[in-house]
Amino acid sequence: MAPGSSRAKRAFDLAVAIPAAILTLPLQGVVALAVLARLGRPVLFRQRRPGLHGEPFELVKFRTMLPKPPEADGDDLADAERMTTLGRRLRSTSLDELPTLWNVVRGDMSLVGPRPLLMQYLPRYTPEQARRHEVRPGITGLAQVSGRNALSWEEKFRLDVEYVDHHTLAGDLRILGATVRSVVVRDGIAAEGSPTAHEFRGRTQDRGQA
């Protein structure tokens, strides 16, 4: 991204995220109380995620799952058992993402960009897929308005790299508008058979082992 374009994108992020974070504070308070009453502490979910150039930052969201039992192996069934009714509602309306606005304000993220995934995925990407980290990760992105978790990992990464190569402020506005529509119709919230996205395991030929 050209320096001028990068500065314009950052200015746009701040112009939208700061008012949005402040105006939604009452709603964030209501959601926090609901999470506290239904799930207990902690109210916030915090996790290290890869940001710009793969550098880690702490992502903050509202918690939607019960704690993982010690015997759980991290598979989709364990996630299904831990997901609560409140958690499903928060995810389907994207209310769990409201604290992430503060990640945008801090400069960890952008409003629009490839979603920040897990740190353990970094060595699993192909060189082309790893290009998704050439811009700040986003709260929403091209992949999210093109099918969200209903897409395959390959389709998501292709769209992420397409965004990296062709993004504009006008395009960001279109993606934000499409995101509102996607949330309203609750389209592609989860992968089939899973309350969340399936784990990305990479390809055998890309990783050099099974």
N, CA, C and O of each residue as an XYZ file, in Angstrom:
840
protein
N       0.841     -1.183      0.000
C       0.000      0.000      0.000
C       0.883      1.242      0.000
O       1.865      1.311      0.738
N       0.534      2.213     -0.822
C       1.290      3.458     -0.870
C       1.140      4.189      0.452
O       0.093      4.092      1.092
N       2.200      4.945      0.887
C       2.125      5.653      2.173
C       0.914      6.559      2.301
O       0.267      6.582      3.348
N       0.592      7.321      1.230
C      -0.561      8.206      1.297
C      -1.858      7.454      1.461
O      -2.742      7.876      2.208
N      -1.976      6.321      0.753
C      -3.169      5.494      0.864
C      -3.287      4.897      2.253
O      -4.384      4.811      2.805
N      -2.156      4.483      2.824
C      -2.142      3.921      4.175
C      -2.596      4.957      5.197
O      -3.363      4.636      6.104
N      -2.127      6.200      5.057
C      -2.530      7.259      5.986
C      -4.023      7.576      5.849
O      -4.704      7.816      6.846
N      -4.525      7.576      4.616
C      -5.945      7.851      4.396
C      -6.810      6.746      5.002
O      -7.853      7.019      5.597
N      -6.373      5.516      4.848
C      -7.125      4.386      5.416
C      -7.137      4.470      6.938
O      -8.159      4.205      7.571
N      -6.000      4.837      7.524
C      -5.927      4.955      8.982
C      -6.798      6.110      9.474
O      -7.468      5.986     10.499
N      -6.794      7.218      8.759
C      -7.635      8.356      9.140
C      -9.112      7.971      9.066
O      -9.902      8.341      9.934
N      -9.474      7.227      8.025
C     -10.860      6.763      7.885
C     -11.232      5.842      9.037
O     -12.318      5.962      9.604
N     -10.334      4.920      9.388
C     -10.594      4.012     10.502
C     -10.882      4.788     11.784
O     -11.848      4.490     12.488
N     -10.049      5.781     12.089
C     -10.226      6.551     13.320
C     -11.504      7.381     13.270
O     -12.201      7.512     14.277
N     -11.811      7.939     12.108
C     -13.001      8.776     11.977
C     -14.280      7.988     12.220
O     -15.279      8.541     12.679
N     -14.245      6.692     11.909
C     -15.424      5.839     12.112
C     -15.363      5.113     13.454
O     -16.362      5.062     14.171
N     -14.206      4.553     13.801
C     -14.110      3.680     14.982
C     -14.248      4.448     16.291
O     -14.886      3.954     17.220
N     -13.670      5.638     16.389
C     -13.755      6.384     17.649
C     -15.197      6.748     17.988
O     -15.644      6.452     19.096
N     -15.955      7.388     17.065
C     -17.365      7.653     17.392
C     -18.171      6.383     17.635
O     -19.013      6.341     18.532
N     -17.911      5.333     16.827
C     -18.662      4.090     16.993
C     -18.387      3.457     18.349
O     -19.308      2.977     19.009
N     -17.126      3.453     18.767
C     -16.773      2.873     20.066
C     -17.430      3.640     21.206
O     -17.893      3.036     22.174
N     -17.475      4.967     21.098
C     -18.070      5.792     22.148
C     -19.586      5.664     22.154
O     -20.190      5.499     23.214
N     -20.211      5.737     20.974
C     -21.671      5.688     20.892
C     -22.233      4.334     21.316
O     -23.362      4.255     21.801
N     -21.452      3.273     21.136
C     -21.939      1.938     21.512
C     -21.575      1.544     22.938
O     -21.841      0.415     23.350
N     -20.970      2.460     23.699
C     -20.601      2.127     25.077
C     -21.797      1.649     25.910
O     -21.662      0.665     26.638
N     -22.974      2.313     25.832
C     -24.118      1.782     26.599
C     -24.482      0.357     26.181
O     -24.758     -0.491     27.030
N     -24.481      0.097     24.877
C     -24.787     -1.252     24.388
C     -23.722     -2.234     24.837
O     -24.039     -3.360     25.219
N     -22.460     -1.820     24.796
C     -21.388     -2.691     25.273
C     -21.580     -3.018     26.747
O     -21.302     -4.135     27.186
N     -22.061     -2.027     27.515
C     -22.321     -2.271     28.934
C     -23.417     -3.303     29.144
O     -23.305     -4.163     30.018
N     -24.478     -3.222     28.347
C     -25.577     -4.194     28.446
C     -25.084     -5.594     28.085
O     -25.398     -6.565     28.773
N     -24.309     -5.694     27.002
C     -23.789     -6.999     26.600
C     -22.858     -7.552     27.673
O     -22.903     -8.743     27.983
N     -22.016     -6.693     28.239
C     -21.089     -7.138     29.285
C     -21.846     -7.700     30.480
O     -21.455     -8.724     31.039
N     -22.929     -7.033     30.874
C     -23.721     -7.521     32.003
C     -24.382     -8.858     31.667
O     -24.466     -9.741     32.521
N     -24.850     -9.007     30.428
C     -25.468    -10.266     30.021
C     -24.455    -11.402     30.048
O     -24.763    -12.501     30.509
N     -23.242    -11.140     29.552
C     -22.190    -12.161     29.568
C     -21.823    -12.514     31.011
O     -21.643    -13.686     31.343
N     -21.715    -11.505     31.854
C     -21.375    -11.749     33.257
C     -22.437    -12.608     33.931
O     -22.114    -13.521     34.691
N     -23.719    -12.310     33.649
C     -24.802    -13.053     34.289
C     -24.901    -14.482     33.779
O     -25.174    -15.397     34.557
N     -24.683    -14.688     32.486
C     -24.867    -16.012     31.885
C     -23.603    -16.865     31.886
O     -23.672    -18.080     32.077
N     -22.453    -16.237     31.673
C     -21.205    -16.997     31.522
C     -20.221    -16.762     32.655
O     -19.274    -17.531     32.820
N     -20.430    -15.710     33.438
C     -19.496    -15.406     34.510
C     -18.261    -14.688     33.998
O     -18.256    -14.158     32.887
N     -17.235    -14.672     34.797
C     -15.988    -14.005     34.428
C     -15.036    -14.986     33.754
O     -15.087    -16.185     34.029
N     -14.161    -14.483     32.865
C     -14.045    -13.094     32.420
C     -15.116    -12.750     31.390
O     -15.597    -13.622     30.667
N     -15.479    -11.487     31.330
C     -16.470    -11.026     30.364
C     -15.860    -10.945     28.971
O     -16.522    -11.227     27.973
N     -14.589    -10.556     28.917
C     -13.916    -10.375     27.636
C     -13.069    -11.581     27.271
O     -12.439    -12.202     28.128
N     -13.066    -11.896     26.003
C     -12.191    -12.922     25.439
C     -10.962    -12.209     24.874
O     -11.092    -11.307     24.046
N      -9.788    -12.606     25.313
C      -8.544    -12.001     24.849
C      -7.656    -13.095     24.275
O      -7.497    -14.159     24.875
N      -7.081    -12.826     23.114
C      -6.223    -13.828     22.474
C      -5.212    -13.154     21.560
O      -5.534    -12.187     20.870
N      -3.985    -13.671     21.560
C      -2.969    -13.158     20.652
C      -3.298    -13.594     19.237
O      -3.537    -14.774     18.977
N      -3.308    -12.632     18.323
C      -3.557    -12.895     16.917
C      -2.484    -12.200     16.092
O      -1.895    -11.222     16.551
N      -2.217    -12.690     14.876
C      -1.234    -12.035     14.017
C      -1.830    -10.799     13.342
O      -2.921    -10.850     12.774
N      -1.098     -9.697     13.414
C      -1.535     -8.463     12.792
C      -0.736     -8.147     11.544
O      -0.361     -9.048     10.793
N      -0.477     -6.875     11.324
C       0.294     -6.435     10.164
C       1.661     -7.110     10.167
O       2.366     -7.085     11.176
N       2.036     -7.713      9.037
C       3.292     -8.447      8.867
C       3.407     -9.627      9.829
O       4.509    -10.100     10.105
N       2.274    -10.102     10.339
C       2.273    -11.260     11.224
C       2.660    -10.952     12.654
O       2.779    -11.869     13.467
N       2.860     -9.678     12.986
C       3.233     -9.317     14.353
C       2.035     -9.509     15.285
O       0.927     -9.099     14.940
N       2.229    -10.120     16.455
C       1.099    -10.430     17.328
C       0.543     -9.206     18.047
O       1.270     -8.269     18.374
N      -0.752     -9.241     18.281
C      -1.421     -8.253     19.115
C      -2.506     -8.982     19.895
O      -2.798    -10.141     19.602
N      -3.106     -8.327     20.882
C      -4.145     -8.952     21.688
C      -5.524     -8.536     21.169
O      -5.923     -7.378     21.292
N      -6.237     -9.490     20.595
C      -7.601     -9.267     20.131
C      -8.542     -9.315     21.327
O      -8.387    -10.155     22.212
N      -9.522     -8.408     21.351
C     -10.480     -8.347     22.450
C     -11.891     -8.443     21.896
O     -12.266     -7.683     21.004
N     -12.681     -9.385     22.428
C     -14.086     -9.555     22.049
C     -14.869     -9.910     23.316
O     -14.279    -10.166     24.365
N     -16.193     -9.923     23.212
C     -16.987    -10.463     24.300
C     -16.931    -11.990     24.245
O     -16.941    -12.588     23.169
N     -16.872    -12.602     25.416
C     -16.799    -14.058     25.487
C     -18.139    -14.658     25.101
O     -19.188    -14.150     25.496
N     -18.106    -15.739     24.330
C     -19.339    -16.391     23.868
C     -19.398    -17.867     24.239
O     -20.431    -18.508     24.045
N     -18.307    -18.418     24.770
C     -18.264    -19.849     25.073
C     -17.967    -20.092     26.544
O     -17.363    -19.261     27.224
N     -18.407    -21.247     27.016
C     -18.020    -21.706     28.342
C     -16.554    -22.122     28.309
O     -16.028    -22.410     27.234
N     -15.877    -22.161     29.467
C     -14.474    -22.582     29.477
C     -14.311    -23.980     28.904
O     -15.192    -24.825     29.059
N     -13.189    -24.225     28.245
C     -12.922    -25.538     27.662
C     -12.588    -26.537     28.767
O     -11.712    -26.267     29.589
N     -13.274    -27.698     28.805
C     -12.954    -28.700     29.828
C     -11.564    -29.268     29.609
O     -11.091    -29.309     28.473
N     -10.897    -29.707     30.667
C      -9.515    -30.208     30.541
C      -9.369    -31.363     29.561
O      -8.323    -31.515     28.930
N     -10.432    -32.194     29.426
C     -10.313    -33.367     28.558
C     -10.594    -33.045     27.097
O     -10.417    -33.906     26.236
N     -11.030    -31.817     26.796
C     -11.349    -31.464     25.414
C     -10.088    -31.391     24.576
O      -9.041    -30.947     25.047
N     -10.198    -31.839     23.305
C      -9.028    -31.844     22.433
C      -9.060    -30.726     21.410
O      -8.248    -30.713     20.485
N     -10.005    -29.766     21.563
C     -10.041    -28.618     20.671
C     -10.774    -28.851     19.377
O     -10.681    -28.022     18.471
N     -11.522    -29.978     19.244
C     -12.217    -30.241     17.994
C     -13.538    -29.487     17.946
O     -13.917    -28.814     18.904
N     -14.242    -29.607     16.806
C     -15.480    -28.867     16.612
C     -16.554    -29.290     17.596
O     -17.358    -28.462     18.023
N     -16.583    -30.588     17.970
C     -17.580    -31.054     18.915
C     -17.423    -30.349     20.248
O     -18.416    -29.968     20.868
N     -16.185    -30.170     20.699
C     -15.952    -29.477     21.957
C     -16.468    -28.039     21.866
O     -17.068    -27.540     22.817
N     -16.240    -27.368     20.732
C     -16.739    -26.011     20.549
C     -18.260    -25.991     20.572
O     -18.857    -25.087     21.157
N     -18.894    -26.975     19.944
C     -20.353    -27.040     19.904
C     -20.925    -27.185     21.303
O     -21.949    -26.584     21.631
N     -20.257    -27.988     22.130
C     -20.731    -28.202     23.487
C     -20.536    -26.970     24.362
O     -21.299    -26.749     25.302
N     -19.526    -26.171     24.062
C     -19.213    -24.991     24.870
C     -20.013    -23.761     24.456
O     -20.182    -22.844     25.260
N     -20.511    -23.720     23.214
C     -21.254    -22.573     22.736
C     -22.586    -22.461     23.466
O     -23.305    -23.451     23.600
N     -22.919    -21.271     23.934
C     -24.153    -21.033     24.673
C     -25.183    -20.355     23.779
O     -24.856    -19.855     22.703
N     -26.432    -20.344     24.240
C     -27.487    -19.654     23.495
C     -27.165    -18.177     23.376
O     -27.333    -17.588     22.308
N     -26.702    -17.570     24.467
C     -26.303    -16.165     24.415
C     -25.158    -15.984     23.432
O     -25.154    -15.033     22.650
N     -24.193    -16.883     23.467
C     -23.054    -16.779     22.561
C     -23.471    -16.830     21.108
O     -22.952    -16.075     20.287
N     -24.410    -17.719     20.777
C     -24.894    -17.804     19.394
C     -25.564    -16.501     18.975
O     -25.391    -16.033     17.850
N     -26.327    -15.926     19.892
C     -27.002    -14.669     19.564
C     -26.000    -13.543     19.367
O     -26.136    -12.736     18.448
N     -25.004    -13.492     20.224
C     -23.993    -12.443     20.090
C     -23.232    -12.590     18.783
O     -22.949    -11.595     18.116
N     -22.898    -13.820     18.410
C     -22.157    -14.037     17.166
C     -23.025    -13.759     15.941
O     -22.556    -13.171     14.966
N     -24.288    -14.182     15.988
C     -25.151    -13.995     14.816
C     -25.438    -12.531     14.555
O     -25.702    -12.147     13.416
N     -25.391    -11.698     15.605
C     -25.605    -10.257     15.454
C     -24.294     -9.476     15.433
O     -24.297     -8.256     15.267
N     -23.163    -10.188     15.602
C     -21.820     -9.585     15.658
C     -21.638     -8.635     16.842
O     -20.714     -7.822     16.840
N     -22.509     -8.726     17.855
C     -22.343     -7.881     19.034
C     -21.095     -8.268     19.824
O     -20.550     -7.450     20.566
N     -20.641     -9.514     19.668
C     -19.419     -9.920     20.365
C     -18.198     -9.158     19.862
O     -17.165     -9.125     20.531
N     -18.316     -8.538     18.668
C     -17.194     -7.837     18.053
C     -17.058     -6.382     18.532
O     -16.065     -5.729     18.212
N     -18.028     -5.866     19.285
C     -17.991     -4.444     19.639
C     -16.687     -4.012     20.324
O     -16.168     -2.946     19.991
N     -16.129     -4.798     21.276
C     -14.866     -4.352     21.886
C     -13.710     -4.281     20.895
O     -12.710     -3.613     21.154
N     -13.843     -4.970     19.756
C     -12.777     -4.963     18.765
C     -12.600     -3.586     18.140
O     -11.563     -3.304     17.540
N     -13.611     -2.723     18.276
C     -13.455     -1.334     17.820
C     -12.256     -0.673     18.499
O     -11.584      0.167     17.900
N     -11.991     -1.050     19.740
C     -10.843     -0.471     20.448
C      -9.527     -0.982     19.874
O      -8.518     -0.281     19.946
N      -9.512     -2.185     19.306
C      -8.328     -2.655     18.571
C      -8.064     -1.764     17.364
O      -6.911     -1.501     17.019
N      -9.138     -1.299     16.721
C      -8.981     -0.395     15.576
C      -8.440      0.948     16.042
O      -7.535      1.506     15.422
N      -8.990      1.463     17.127
C      -8.530      2.750     17.656
C      -7.047      2.692     18.025
O      -6.304      3.643     17.782
N      -6.626      1.579     18.610
C      -5.221      1.428     19.010
C      -4.292      1.239     17.825
O      -3.082      1.423     17.958
N      -4.830      0.877     16.669
C      -3.993      0.662     15.492
C      -3.598     -0.775     15.269
O      -2.805     -1.064     14.373
N      -4.143     -1.701     16.079
C      -3.870     -3.122     15.871
C      -4.566     -3.632     14.618
O      -4.059     -4.512     13.922
N      -5.745     -3.059     14.342
C      -6.596     -3.548     13.270
C      -7.130     -2.385     12.454
O      -6.954     -1.218     12.806
N      -7.783     -2.729     11.360
C      -8.508     -1.773     10.538
C      -9.980     -2.165     10.562
O     -10.318     -3.277     10.967
N     -10.856     -1.263     10.134
C     -12.258     -1.636     10.017
C     -12.438     -2.736      8.977
O     -13.229     -3.660      9.168
N     -11.699     -2.630      7.875
C     -11.816     -3.579      6.772
C     -10.446     -4.164      6.461
O      -9.459     -3.436      6.351
N     -10.394     -5.469      6.323
C      -9.152     -6.165      6.006
C      -9.336     -7.648      6.238
O     -10.403     -8.057      6.697
N      -8.353     -8.465      5.946
C      -8.454     -9.897      6.234
C      -8.644    -10.136      7.731
O      -7.999     -9.481      8.550
N      -9.504    -11.048      8.084
C      -9.744    -11.329      9.493
C      -8.480    -11.864     10.164
O      -7.763    -12.662      9.561
N      -8.190    -11.443     11.402
C      -7.037    -11.999     12.111
C      -7.359    -13.400     12.598
O      -8.316    -13.590     13.348
N      -6.584    -14.368     12.189
C      -6.844    -15.756     12.540
C      -5.974    -16.162     13.731
O      -5.773    -15.355     14.638
N      -5.463    -17.370     13.751
C      -4.708    -17.862     14.902
C      -3.210    -17.831     14.628
O      -2.773    -17.981     13.487
N      -2.431    -17.634     15.684
C      -0.978    -17.582     15.536
C      -0.435    -18.883     14.967
O       0.524    -18.873     14.195
N      -1.055    -20.024     15.351
C      -0.524    -21.312     14.889
C      -0.743    -21.542     13.404
O      -0.180    -22.481     12.840
N      -1.550    -20.706     12.756
C      -1.756    -20.853     11.320
C      -0.593    -20.298     10.498
O      -0.433    -20.667      9.334
N       0.214    -19.426     11.080
C       1.243    -18.730     10.303
C       2.144    -19.672      9.503
O       2.356    -19.423      8.316
N       2.686    -20.743     10.094
C       3.546    -21.621      9.295
C       2.789    -22.520      8.319
O       3.410    -23.230      7.529
N       1.467    -22.499      8.363
C       0.673    -23.366      7.491
C       0.314    -22.693      6.163
O      -0.124    -23.361      5.227
N       0.500    -21.371      6.083
C       0.136    -20.663      4.861
C       1.129    -20.940      3.741
O       2.317    -21.157      3.982
N       0.624    -20.929      2.523
C       1.520    -20.862      1.370
C       2.065    -19.427      1.298
O       1.491    -18.533      1.921
N       3.152    -19.182      0.558
C       3.645    -17.808      0.421
C       2.567    -16.848     -0.088
O       2.506    -15.697      0.345
N       1.721    -17.316     -1.003
C       0.659    -16.449     -1.521
C      -0.378    -16.165     -0.446
O      -0.819    -15.025     -0.304
N      -0.773    -17.176      0.311
C      -1.752    -16.970      1.375
C      -1.216    -16.042      2.464
O      -1.973    -15.269      3.051
N       0.081    -16.117      2.730
C       0.692    -15.286      3.769
C       0.643    -13.802      3.424
O       0.835    -12.958      4.299
N       0.389    -13.477      2.165
C       0.293    -12.077      1.761
C      -0.896    -11.364      2.406
O      -0.968    -10.135      2.374
N      -1.812    -12.107      2.981
C      -2.949    -11.505      3.675
C      -2.491    -10.624      4.832
O      -3.253     -9.783      5.309
N      -1.247    -10.812      5.288
C      -0.717    -10.014      6.389
C       0.017     -8.756      5.919
O       0.679     -8.095      6.719
N      -0.092     -8.423      4.648
C       0.540     -7.209      4.140
C      -0.254     -5.953      4.484
O       0.232     -4.841      4.280
N      -1.469     -6.118      5.004
C      -2.278     -5.006      5.496
C      -2.746     -5.352      6.907
O      -2.664     -6.506      7.329
N      -3.239     -4.346      7.636
C      -3.785     -4.615      8.957
C      -5.011     -5.522      8.832
O      -5.783     -5.396      7.882
N      -5.188     -6.431      9.784
C      -6.398     -7.259      9.771
C      -7.621     -6.398     10.046
O      -7.510     -5.306     10.602
N      -8.790     -6.895      9.652
C     -10.002     -6.101      9.779
C     -11.077     -6.760     10.617
O     -11.080     -7.977     10.807
N     -12.000     -5.934     11.119
C     -13.191     -6.454     11.786
C     -14.061     -7.186     10.774
O     -14.651     -8.222     11.078
N     -14.132     -6.632      9.562
C     -14.819     -7.288      8.463
C     -13.913     -7.241      7.245
O     -12.888     -6.558      7.252
N     -14.290     -7.966      6.200
C     -13.436     -7.999      5.024
C     -14.169     -8.535      3.813
O     -15.349     -8.881      3.884
N     -13.459     -8.598      2.707
C     -14.053     -9.081      1.464
C     -14.565    -10.504      1.605
O     -15.640    -10.827      1.100
N     -13.809    -11.362      2.285
C     -14.252    -12.749      2.476
C     -15.518    -12.815      3.317
O     -16.385    -13.652      3.065
N     -15.635    -11.933      4.322
C     -16.785    -11.965      5.211
C     -18.076    -11.579      4.487
O     -19.137    -12.119      4.800
N     -18.004    -10.660      3.533
C     -19.214    -10.267      2.815
C     -19.438    -11.137      1.580
O     -20.399    -10.939      0.837
N     -18.546    -12.099      1.369
C     -18.676    -13.002      0.216
C     -19.067    -14.407      0.640
O     -19.027    -15.335     -0.167
N     -19.446    -14.569      1.905
C     -19.865    -15.891      2.354
C     -19.477    -16.216      3.782
O     -19.977    -17.184      4.354
N     -18.574    -15.407      4.376
C     -18.176    -15.567      5.769
C     -17.676    -16.982      6.019
O     -16.879    -17.480      5.224
N     -18.104    -17.655      7.084
C     -17.593    -18.988      7.401
C     -18.111    -20.085      6.484
O     -17.656    -21.226      6.571
N     -19.065    -19.758      5.599
C     -19.562    -20.760      4.655
C     -18.561    -21.032      3.543
O     -18.710    -22.019      2.823
N     -17.546    -20.190      3.378
C     -16.526    -20.379      2.351
C     -15.473    -21.376      2.810
O     -15.271    -21.573      4.009
N     -14.803    -22.003      1.848
C     -13.646    -22.836      2.179
C     -12.479    -21.932      2.539
O     -12.484    -20.744      2.219
N     -11.468    -22.503      3.213
C     -10.286    -21.712      3.549
C      -9.613    -21.181      2.288
O      -9.170    -20.032      2.266
N      -9.528    -21.993      1.241
C      -8.871    -21.550      0.005
C      -9.588    -20.351     -0.600
O      -8.950    -19.418     -1.087
N     -10.922    -20.380     -0.567
C     -11.702    -19.256     -1.097
C     -11.491    -18.006     -0.253
O     -11.344    -16.910     -0.794
N     -11.475    -18.163      1.064
C     -11.253    -17.010      1.935
C      -9.899    -16.365      1.664
O      -9.801    -15.144      1.532
N      -8.855    -17.190      1.580
C      -7.518    -16.641      1.396
C      -7.364    -15.994      0.026
O      -6.669    -14.987     -0.111
N      -8.005    -16.563     -0.983
C      -7.972    -15.948     -2.311
C      -8.594    -14.555     -2.259
O      -8.062    -13.615     -2.851
N      -9.712    -14.419     -1.557
C     -10.371    -13.122     -1.426
C      -9.543    -12.160     -0.577
O      -9.514    -10.960     -0.849
N      -8.865    -12.688      0.458
C      -7.995    -11.843      1.274
C      -6.887    -11.219      0.441
O      -6.621    -10.021      0.545
N      -6.241    -12.035     -0.387
C      -5.145    -11.530     -1.219
C      -5.687    -10.587     -2.293
O      -5.032     -9.607     -2.649
N      -6.866    -10.878     -2.804
C      -7.501     -9.964     -3.757
C      -7.726     -8.598     -3.113
O      -7.528     -7.562     -3.749
N      -8.143     -8.605     -1.846
C      -8.325     -7.342     -1.131
C      -7.001     -6.607     -0.975
O      -6.931     -5.400     -1.206
N      -5.958     -7.318     -0.589
C      -4.643     -6.709     -0.421
C      -4.208     -5.995     -1.706
O      -3.658     -4.895     -1.652
N      -4.453     -6.614     -2.841
C      -3.981     -6.078     -4.118
C      -4.848     -4.951     -4.670
O      -4.360     -4.133     -5.449
N      -6.117     -4.890     -4.286
C      -7.017     -3.967     -4.973
C      -7.851     -3.082     -4.049
O      -8.785     -2.436     -4.524
N      -7.558     -3.025     -2.767
C      -8.442     -2.282     -1.867
C      -8.342     -0.769     -2.071
O      -7.281     -0.228     -2.385
N      -9.484     -0.109     -1.880
C      -9.606      1.342     -1.941
C     -10.558      1.778     -0.829
O     -11.263      0.946     -0.258
N     -10.585      3.072     -0.520
C     -11.526      3.562      0.483
C     -12.965      3.373      0.014
O     -13.843      3.039      0.810
N     -13.204      3.586     -1.271
C     -14.548      3.357     -1.797
C     -14.936      1.890     -1.657
O     -16.078      1.567     -1.327
N     -13.979      1.010     -1.910
C     -14.239     -0.418     -1.737
C     -14.506     -0.760     -0.284
O     -15.367     -1.587      0.014
N     -13.770     -0.127      0.628
C     -14.006     -0.350      2.056
C     -15.423      0.054      2.444
O     -16.080     -0.638      3.222
N     -15.893      1.179      1.901
C     -17.258      1.618      2.189
C     -18.276      0.598      1.697
O     -19.267      0.328      2.375
N     -18.032      0.034      0.522
C     -18.949     -0.983     -0.008
C     -18.942     -2.224      0.884
O     -19.992     -2.812      1.145
N     -17.767     -2.616      1.345
C     -17.678     -3.796      2.213
C     -18.376     -3.538      3.543
O     -19.061     -4.421      4.059
N     -18.214     -2.344      4.105
C     -18.899     -2.015      5.361
C     -20.415     -2.049      5.172
O     -21.141     -2.550      6.032
N     -20.892     -1.515      4.045
C     -22.321     -1.567      3.768
C     -22.815     -2.989      3.603
O     -23.883     -3.340      4.104
N     -22.042     -3.814      2.901
C     -22.424     -5.212      2.716
C     -22.372     -5.976      4.037
O     -23.132     -6.923      4.238
N     -21.474     -5.566      4.939
C     -21.377     -6.214      6.246
C     -22.651     -6.003      7.045
O     -23.151     -6.928      7.684
N     -23.177     -4.779      7.010
C     -24.432     -4.491      7.716
C     -25.542     -5.396      7.193
O     -26.316     -5.951      7.972
N     -25.616     -5.541      5.880
C     -26.637     -6.412      5.291
C     -26.413     -7.865      5.719
O     -27.370     -8.559      6.063
N     -25.161     -8.330      5.703
C     -24.854     -9.710      6.064
C     -25.246    -10.000      7.505
O     -25.748    -11.083      7.808
N     -25.018     -9.034      8.399
C     -25.372     -9.209      9.805
C     -26.885     -9.253      9.966
O     -27.409    -10.064     10.729
N     -27.589     -8.376      9.244
C     -29.046     -8.315      9.352
C     -29.679     -9.634      8.924
O     -30.593    -10.128      9.585
N     -29.195    -10.209      7.815
C     -29.772    -11.467      7.329
C     -29.095    -12.679      7.947
O     -29.512    -13.815      7.719
N     -28.021    -12.431      8.751
C     -27.311    -13.496      9.452
C     -26.830    -14.560      8.487
O     -27.127    -15.744      8.642
N     -26.083    -14.119      7.488
C     -25.660    -14.979      6.385
C     -24.257    -15.514      6.621
O     -23.329    -14.737      6.848
N     -24.086    -16.847      6.571
C     -22.761    -17.455      6.639
C     -22.077    -17.298      7.966
O     -20.859    -17.126      8.007
N     -22.823    -17.352      9.071
C     -22.229    -17.146     10.389
C     -21.248    -18.259     10.742
O     -20.185    -17.995     11.305
N     -21.596    -19.489     10.416
C     -20.757    -20.622     10.803
C     -20.572    -21.568      9.631
O     -21.362    -21.586      8.686
N     -19.504    -22.355      9.720
C     -19.301    -23.398      8.725
C     -20.302    -24.514      8.960
O     -20.759    -24.711     10.086
N     -20.649    -25.247      7.909
C     -21.619    -26.332      8.041
C     -21.114    -27.373      9.030
O     -19.990    -27.863      8.918
N     -21.975    -27.706     10.014
C     -21.623    -28.719     11.000
C     -20.770    -28.208     12.135
O     -20.287    -29.002     12.942
N     -20.568    -26.909     12.222
C     -19.721    -26.347     13.270
C     -20.269    -25.003     13.698
O     -20.765    -24.252     12.859
N     -20.194    -24.665     15.019
C     -20.658    -23.360     15.465
C     -19.684    -22.248     15.101
O     -20.032    -21.069     15.169
N     -18.496    -22.607     14.724
C     -17.472    -21.636     14.333
C     -16.866    -22.118     13.020
O     -17.444    -22.971     12.346
N     -15.715    -21.581     12.654
C     -15.031    -22.056     11.454
C     -14.210    -23.298     11.787
O     -13.658    -23.415     12.881
N     -14.135    -24.230     10.825
C     -13.271    -25.385     11.010
C     -11.809    -24.929     11.070
O     -11.446    -23.895     10.510
N     -10.977    -25.718     11.758
C      -9.556    -25.373     11.860
C      -8.890    -25.441     10.486
O      -9.148    -26.350      9.697
N      -8.032    -24.461     10.222
C      -7.223    -24.490      9.007
C      -5.974    -25.311      9.295
O      -5.195    -24.969     10.185
N      -5.780    -26.392      8.548
C      -4.655    -27.284      8.790
C      -3.590    -27.204      7.700
O      -2.573    -27.894      7.775
N      -3.816    -26.370      6.693
C      -2.864    -26.267      5.607
C      -2.971    -27.454      4.678
O      -3.824    -28.324      4.855
N      -2.109    -27.483      3.695
C      -2.087    -28.587      2.719
C      -0.829    -29.403      2.908
O       0.229    -28.868      3.241
N      -0.950    -30.719      2.691
C       0.203    -31.604      2.858
C       1.367    -31.154      1.981
O       2.512    -31.134      2.433
N       1.082    -30.789      0.725
C       2.186    -30.414     -0.165
C       2.791    -29.080      0.223
O       3.947    -28.807     -0.099
N       2.009    -28.229      0.927
C       2.530    -26.933      1.344
C       3.364    -27.061      2.604
O       4.328    -26.319      2.792
N       2.992    -28.014      3.481
C       3.642    -28.131      4.770
C       4.769    -29.172      4.761
O       5.590    -29.217      5.677
N       4.797    -30.000      3.722
C       5.870    -30.972      3.621
C       5.687    -32.200      4.471
O       6.586    -33.032      4.587
N       4.470    -32.316      5.091
C       4.221    -33.502      5.915
C       2.724    -33.661      6.041
O       1.960    -32.740      5.753
N       2.306    -34.857      6.482
C       0.870    -35.115      6.660
C       0.375    -34.410      7.909
O      -0.807    -34.499      8.241
